[in-house]
Amino acid sequence: MTDIVPADAAGRPSGPDDSIGASDIMSSIRQGLGAMSESQQKVARLFLDEVEWVVKANVEDIAARAGVSAPTIVRFARLVGCQGLRDLKLKLAGAVALGAPFLHRSVRMGETASDVLRNVTGSITTVLAEWQRRIDPLDLDRAAAAISKARRIDCLGTGATSHFLAQDLQARLFRLGLNANAFSDAHFQLVAAATLTSEDVLVAISFVGRMPALLRAVEVGKARGATIIALAQGGTPLAQLADVALPLDVPHDTAMLVGTDAYVVQLIAIEVLMILVGLRQGPQLIGRMNDVQHVLRHYSVDREDPSVLHAGWRQMLDSDPKADPQD
């Protein structure tokens, strides 16, 4: 593919004084992703995701991390309207100084609601597509197989996000008729790990993958012979301890340790894993889920009409002699 170098009215390549300046260089790169070649997209994502590192790195290091040649980096700089890599890095540094992405790595100061909506959803879509490309389906199958035949599944999460995800995973397993628990307290995590056997599975959820209390519980569970499944960034201590590691590598978030991209990828990983577990249960799963839905509908929990649910609560309150009728 021949690189298209933006030019001015006289046919000269765009330079540092042209329309693409520090304030919009990031948007220019982001908006041009769809028309770029595969190698150019690799470079673009690196520049968008690790802008502060790129500004300080030399061309050889940038090329190595992007998996392309050094000339490709120089051609990319010209493609996005710069005279060369130095010019591009100066504009990137200016973009960071002008509008540091304190709220989201894909959003800059001055953008409209339409820009924010497009950039945030586009960022998540890109991250999910990259995660799908990198995740090994065989690892998901191995994790589903271990969970399906386990005597007991303990879901451990440390931190606000991981705690919620562990609870969500336990609820999904429970609905599938499996014996599952969720623990976020460090003491209970250790107690649970100490009672595991080789017939059990321990699912540890931590995007950071370095929480000391969680690592200790995983080490205890592993010593007891339990199968360890980890949802964490690849290469972290937690991932290295796991028998089956489901890597959750996403770009660094500028505002939070566990940002929206990481949160969404973890939810999708759990969703895919639970579907695989359910498929392994065969036809009996349909009967069990029908029974659950029948009970929930019978007791007005899953009704769309809220008045039915309110009437159920009122009936319960009216039957309680201690209830205050004015409450």
N, C-alpha and C positions, 0 to 999 in steps of 0.2 A: 504493500500500500504506500502510495506517495504522500508524504506529509504536506498538508495544506498550510502554508504560512500566511497569516493575515497580513494584508498590505494596505497602505494608505492610497489616496487618490492618484498619487504619482507612481504607484507600483512599488514603493519601498517597503521593506519589512517594518512592522510596528516596532517601536522602541519604547524606552522608559517614559517618554513625554507624550505618548499617544493615549487613546481613550481608556485603555485597560490599566488602571492604577492600583495602588495598594488597597483601596477600599473595596474593590470588586474583583480582585484576581481570584479569590476562592470561589465566588459564584460563577465566574467564567469557566473555571476548571470543572466545577460540578455540573454545570449545564451542558458542557461539551462531552460528557462521558459517553453518551449514547452513540456518538459519531466516531469514537476513537477505536483504534485497533486493539486487540487483546493486550499487546505489550504496553501500549499507551495507557490503557485502563489500569494496568498494574501500577504504573508510575503515578497516575492521577490519584488513585486510592491511597498510595503511600503519602503523597503530598498533602492530601486532605486529612488523613487520619493521624499523621505524625509530623505536623507542620513545624513544631518547635525543634524536633530532632533534625529534620531536613535542612532547616536554616543553618544549622551548625555543622552539618556533615559535608564531607567532600564528595565529588562526583563518583569516585570508585565505591565508596561505602553505600551511597544511595542506590547505585546500579546493582550492587550485590544484594541489598535488602529487597529490592523490587524484582530481582531475578531477570534483569535485562542487561544490555551492554551499555557502557558509558556514552557512546554516541547517541543511543536512544534517549538518554536523559537530556542531552543538549538539543536534540530535535524536538523533544517534548516542550522544552522551554520556548522554542520558536513557535511551536504549534499554538500555544496559548497566548501569543502576542508579545513575547519578550525577546530581547536581543540575544540572550544566552542564559545560562544557568545563574550567573551572578546577578543579572537583572531580575530574574524570577525570584531568587532568594531575597533580594532587597524588597521586592513587592510583598512577598509573603511575610517578611519581618514587619513591614509596615502594616499589613492587614492584622497581624496579631496585636500590634501596639494600638491600632485604631479601634479595633473591636474585638477584644479578647472574648472567646466563646464561653463566658462564665455559665451560661444557662444550658447550652447544647453545642456540641462540636460542629454541627452543620448550620448553625444560625449566627448571623452577624448583626451588629447594631444597625438600626435603621430599616430592617426588613419589615415588610408588611405581614399581616395575618396570613395572606395567601402564600407569601414566601415561606413563612414558618411552617405552615401546614404541609406544603410541598416538600420542603427540605427535610423535615423530621420524618415524615412517612417514607420519603425516598431513601433516607439513611437506613431506616429499619428494614426496608425491602432489600436493599443492597447487602446489609449485614446477614439477613436470613439466607439469601441466595449463596453468599460465600460460605456460611456455616454448613448449608446443605451440601455444597461441593466438597467440603473438607471432612465431614463426619463419615465414618466407616459404617455402613449398614450392618456389617457383620458384628460390630460391637453392640449395636442396638439389639440385634437378635440374641447375642450371648447374654446380655443383661436381662432381656425378657424371659429367656429360658431359665435363668437362675431364679428369678422372682417367681415364675409360675410353679416351680417344684419346691419352693422353700417352705419349711415348717412355719417360719416366722420371719417377717420383714420389719426391721427397725429403720425408720427414716430419721436421720439426724441433720439438724440445721442450726447454725450459730449465727446470730445477727438477724436484723429485722426482715430482710428479704428472704434469706435462707430458711428462717423459721416458718414464714408463711408458705414457702414452697414445700417444705417437709410436711406441713399440715395438709396441704393440698394433695400431695402424693399419697399420704396415708388415707385420706378420705376416698380417693379414687380406688385404691387397692381394696379398701373395706367394702366399697360398693360392688367390687368384683368377687366378693366372698372370700377374700384372703385375710389371713391373720396378720395385721399390720399395726404398728405403733409409730408415734411421732414424738421426739424429745428435742427440746431446745436448751433445757437446763443442763449445765456441765456435770452436775452430780448424777442426775438421772441417766445421762448419756453413758457415764462410766458404769453405773449399775446395770444398765441394759446390756452394754457390751460384754460385761463379765458373765452374763448368763446365756450368751450365744453359743451355738454349737456348729458343727460342720454342716448341719442341715439347714442353717439359717442364712439370711442375707442382711447385710448392713448397707443401706444407701446413704452416703454422706453427701450433703449438698453445701457447697461453699464456692462461690465464684472466685474469691480471693485464693482459696486453697491453702491457707497458711495459719488458720486459727489454732493456737496451741491446744486448747481444751478439746476441740474436735479431733485433732490429730491424735491426741492421747487415747480417746475413745476408740478411734479406728484401729490404732495399734493393738489395743486390748482385744477388740473383736477379731482382728486378723489372727492374733495368737490363739484364740479359741477355735479357730478353724472356719469362721464364717466367711462367706464370699463377700468381698467388698466391691461395691459399685460406687463410683465417684462422679458427680457432676461438678466439674471445676475447670479452671483454665489448664490447658495442657502444660506439662513440665513443672507444675507446682508440687510441693511435697505430698498433698492429698492425692493428686493424680498418680504419682509414683508409687503410693502405697496400695492403690486399687488393683483388684484382679481384672476389673473391667472399667476403663476410664472413658467417659463420654466428654470429650473436650468442648469447652464453651469459650473459644477464643474470639473475642470481639474487640473493636478499637477502644482505646482508652476514653473514658468519659471525663469531660472537663469539670463537671459540677458535682458528681457523686462517685464514690468508690465502686458501687454497683449501679450503673446507669440503666436507662430504659432499654438500650440495645441488649445488654446482658440479661436483663429481666425477661424480655420477650423471648430470647433464645432459650433460656432455661424452661419457660412455660411450654414452648413448642417441643423441646426435648422430652419433657414429662408426658405431654400429650401423645407423641409418637410412641413412647415406651409403653404407655398404658393401653394403647390400641393393639400393639403387638402382643401384650400379655393377654388381653381379651380374646384376640383371635386364636391363641393357643388353647383356650378353654373349650372351644367348639360349640356345638348346639346347646349344651346345658346352660351356657351363658345367657341365651335368649330367654329361657324360662325363668332364670333367677332375676334378670332385670325386669321382666314383665311383672313378677311378683312384687318387686320393690315399688315399681310405678303404680301398681294397683293399690297397694297400701297407702302410698302418699296421696293418691287421688281420693281414696275413700275417706281419709282423715283431713281432706281439704288443704293439704300442704302445697301441692303442685297445681292448684286451680288457677286459671288466669283471672277469674272474677274475684277481686279482693273482698267483696262483701261476704263471700262464702267463708273465707278465712276469718274475717272479723266476727261472723256469727259463731264460728267454732270457739273462738276465744271467749265470747260472751257467754256461751253455754257452759264453758268450764268455770268461769267466774261465778255464774249464777248458782252452780252446784256446790260452791265452796261457802259454807256458812260463815267463815271468817272474813270473806271478801267484803270490802266496803262498796255498796252500790253506787256511790258517788265517784269512785276512782275511774 
